[in-house]
Amino acid sequence: MNAATTFTSPYQERTKSQFDLIVIGSGPAAKTIAREAVQSKRSVALVENREFGGTCALRGCNPKKVFTNAALLFDQISFDEGKRFEHQKLELNWQELLSYKRQFTEPVAKHTEEKLNDQGVATFHGQASFVDRQTVEVHPSRNDPASVDPARRIHAKRFAICVGAAPRPLSFPGSGWIINSDEFLEQTHLPRRVLFVGGGYISMEFGHVARSYGSDVTIVEQGDRLLSGFDHDMVDQLVAWSKQKGIRFRTECKIQAIKKQSGNSFLVHFKDNQPIEVDLVVHGAGRVPNLDRLNLSAAEIKFTKRGIAVDSSLRSTSHDGVFAGGDCANNGAPMLTPIANEDAYVIGKNVFADQPTHRVNYRGIAAVAFTCPPIATVGMTEEEASEQGIEFDIHTKDTSTWGSVRKAGLTCAGYKILVEKSSGLIVGAHLLGVGSEDQVNLFALAIRHQIPAKELKAMPFAYPTFTADIKRMV
């Protein structure tokens, strides 16, 4: 194990060039790894080429929930009209939502960097680029106004790369007119006609938000399935409800070109389908590891389009001083914040070990798309369980008429629970409806810690709650 460098303040550290650890990125995983290292009296540099705080806090999970929460509340009241509420005209105020969202995002960068400095981390603004196996050059970043320092080189024997993901490049003619999800969250107003490219989280979540706001929404997916990581029956039920809400879908539909029209509209052309005229096109066609500008080859760090090649300890397969986690690592896991948090814990324990012993455990990590209503999943799908040769019972039902669902105001809900026949263990849980985003966490706990379905059924949950409904599901 390397001897730790004498600890000094972060302001003294910024004048240095040699560190025990260089962390690239400043999201949840990066901050956790840096904090663990300084607590063990290591000298740590952290490099960020955008605002400090990472995607989740600044332009992902947290700000997104301001908009999706508002859309869900709007839908609950709108679909409930005549039962509990009377309103002449209910509408979302986009400018107020934007202002409210900024209350959560604007303090993040300053507070994140200040906290890192207080903990003893030397922070650098700029784009990190490897020069060799132990050297990173930090270039001034165009994305961050605080990045005013000239380019400089810093050195370490250990690196943690946690740079997340970026929108997948689109190359058809006119793709430059498309805005990404970051820009969607900063729109000062939404136009009347919005088209979302891709049928994943971003398009489905923001498509519901835009429709609740009053925009005409079309979601285009070149494959045959929407929300491909979720149970197909739950997705089908959600799509049917979304159509009732007024969202239009085109699957197996590939964009050929986008042409700017006179004024501010665009004509979107498709292969084997009629063109659509819209006012805004939003990128929701997936994200890829954000590795393009790191010059990984200079440090002999192997990577593919799926991310940096790592082993089960999250150490690079080609550079034993490099660890990678979260969306930029080829760890075999989906791009989720809980995955990044698990990775951070493992890297924090392994990064200074001569022989890393901690391994990732992705068992029982849930995923939620915050549509209106939300859809959630944890564990295996039917197809995955069958492929593994597991014999299981399926507990499934459309629960749109259940009392708890009707009281919530959105009568679109259902579940599918997979229970292994031999052990009674839950191997998969797939949920749709208001409250499913919290219900799924209890199923995640059961899967991770192998709590049998009968134990959930016997649990005297607080009532009436959405959690209490779980007893009827298993």
Rosetta blueprint (number, residue, H / E / L):
1 M L
2 N L
3 A L
4 A L
5 T L
6 T L
7 F L
8 T L
9 S L
10 P H
11 Y H
12 Q H
13 E H
14 R L
15 T L
16 K L
17 S L
18 Q E
19 F L
20 D L
21 L E
22 I E
23 V E
24 I E
25 G L
26 S L
27 G L
28 P H
29 A H
30 A H
31 K H
32 T H
33 I H
34 A H
35 R H
36 E H
37 A H
38 V H
39 Q H
40 S L
41 K L
42 R L
43 S L
44 V E
45 A E
46 L E
47 V E
48 E E
49 N L
50 R L
51 E L
52 F L
53 G L
54 G H
55 T H
56 C H
57 A H
58 L H
59 R H
60 G L
61 C H
62 N H
63 P H
64 K H
65 K H
66 V H
67 F H
68 T H
69 N H
70 A H
71 A H
72 L H
73 L H
74 F H
75 D H
76 Q H
77 I H
78 S H
79 F H
80 D L
81 E E
82 G L
83 K L
84 R L
85 F E
86 E L
87 H L
88 Q L
89 K L
90 L L
91 E L
92 L L
93 N L
94 W H
95 Q H
96 E H
97 L H
98 L H
99 S H
100 Y H
101 K H
102 R H
103 Q H
104 F H
105 T H
106 E L
107 P L
108 V H
109 A H
110 K H
111 H H
112 T H
113 E H
114 E H
115 K H
116 L H
117 N H
118 D H
119 Q H
120 G L
121 V E
122 A E
123 T E
124 F E
125 H E
126 G L
127 Q E
128 A E
129 S E
130 F E
131 V E
132 D E
133 R L
134 Q L
135 T E
136 V E
137 E E
138 V E
139 H E
140 P L
141 S L
142 R L
143 N L
144 D L
145 P L
146 A L
147 S L
148 V L
149 D L
150 P L
151 A L
152 R E
153 R E
154 I E
155 H E
156 A L
157 K L
158 R E
159 F E
160 A E
161 I E
162 C L
163 V L
164 G L
165 A E
166 A E
167 P E
168 R L
169 P L
170 L L
171 S L
172 F L
173 P L
174 G L
175 S H
176 G H
177 W H
178 I L
179 I E
180 N L
181 S H
182 D H
183 E H
184 F H
185 L L
186 E L
187 Q L
188 T L
189 H L
190 L L
191 P L
192 R L
193 R E
194 V E
195 L E
196 F E
197 V E
198 G L
199 G L
200 G L
201 Y H
202 I H
203 S H
204 M H
205 E H
206 F H
207 G H
208 H H
209 V H
210 A H
211 R H
212 S H
213 Y H
214 G L
215 S L
216 D E
217 V E
218 T E
219 I E
220 V E
221 E E
222 Q L
223 G L
224 D L
225 R L
226 L L
227 L L
228 S L
229 G L
230 F L
231 D L
232 H H
233 D H
234 M H
235 V H
236 D H
237 Q H
238 L H
239 V H
240 A H
241 W H
242 S H
243 K H
244 Q H
245 K H
246 G L
247 I L
248 R E
249 F E
250 R E
251 T E
252 E L
253 C L
254 K L
255 I E
256 Q E
257 A E
258 I E
259 K E
260 K E
261 Q L
262 S L
263 G L
264 N L
265 S L
266 F E
267 L E
268 V E
269 H E
270 F E
271 K L
272 D L
273 N E
274 Q E
275 P E
276 I E
277 E E
278 V E
279 D L
280 L E
281 V E
282 V E
283 H E
284 G L
285 A L
286 G L
287 R E
288 V E
289 P E
290 N L
291 L L
292 D L
293 R L
294 L L
295 N L
296 L H
297 S H
298 A H
299 A H
300 E L
301 I L
302 K L
303 F E
304 T E
305 K L
306 R L
307 G E
308 I E
309 A E
310 V E
311 D L
312 S L
313 S L
314 L L
315 R E
316 S E
317 T L
318 S L
319 H L
320 D L
321 G L
322 V E
323 F E
324 A E
325 G L
326 G H
327 D H
328 C H
329 A E
330 N E
331 N L
332 G L
333 A L
334 P L
335 M L
336 L L
337 T H
338 P H
339 I H
340 A H
341 N H
342 E H
343 D H
344 A H
345 Y H
346 V H
347 I H
348 G H
349 K H
350 N H
351 V L
352 F L
353 A L
354 D L
355 Q L
356 P L
357 T L
358 H L
359 R L
360 V L
361 N L
362 Y L
363 R L
364 G L
365 I L
366 A L
367 A E
368 V E
369 A E
370 F L
371 T L
372 C L
373 P L
374 P L
375 I E
376 A E
377 T E
378 V E
379 G E
380 M L
381 T L
382 E H
383 E H
384 E H
385 A H
386 S H
387 E H
388 Q L
389 G L
390 I L
391 E L
392 F E
393 D E
394 I E
395 H E
396 T E
397 K E
398 D E
399 T L
400 S L
401 T L
402 W L
403 G H
404 S H
405 V H
406 R H
407 K H
408 A H
409 G L
410 L L
411 T L
412 C L
413 A L
414 G E
415 Y E
416 K E
417 I E
418 L E
419 V E
420 E E
421 K L
422 S L
423 S L
424 G L
425 L E
426 I E
427 V E
428 G E
429 A E
430 H E
431 L E
432 L E
433 G L
434 V L
435 G L
436 S H
437 E H
438 D H
439 Q H
440 V H
441 N H
442 L H
443 F H
444 A H
445 L H
446 A H
447 I H
448 R H
449 H L
450 Q L
451 I L
452 P E
453 A H
454 K H
455 E H
456 L H
457 K H
458 A H
459 M L
460 P L
461 F L
462 A L
463 Y L
464 P L
465 T L
466 F L
467 T H
468 A H
469 D H
470 I H
471 K H
472 R H
473 M H
474 V L
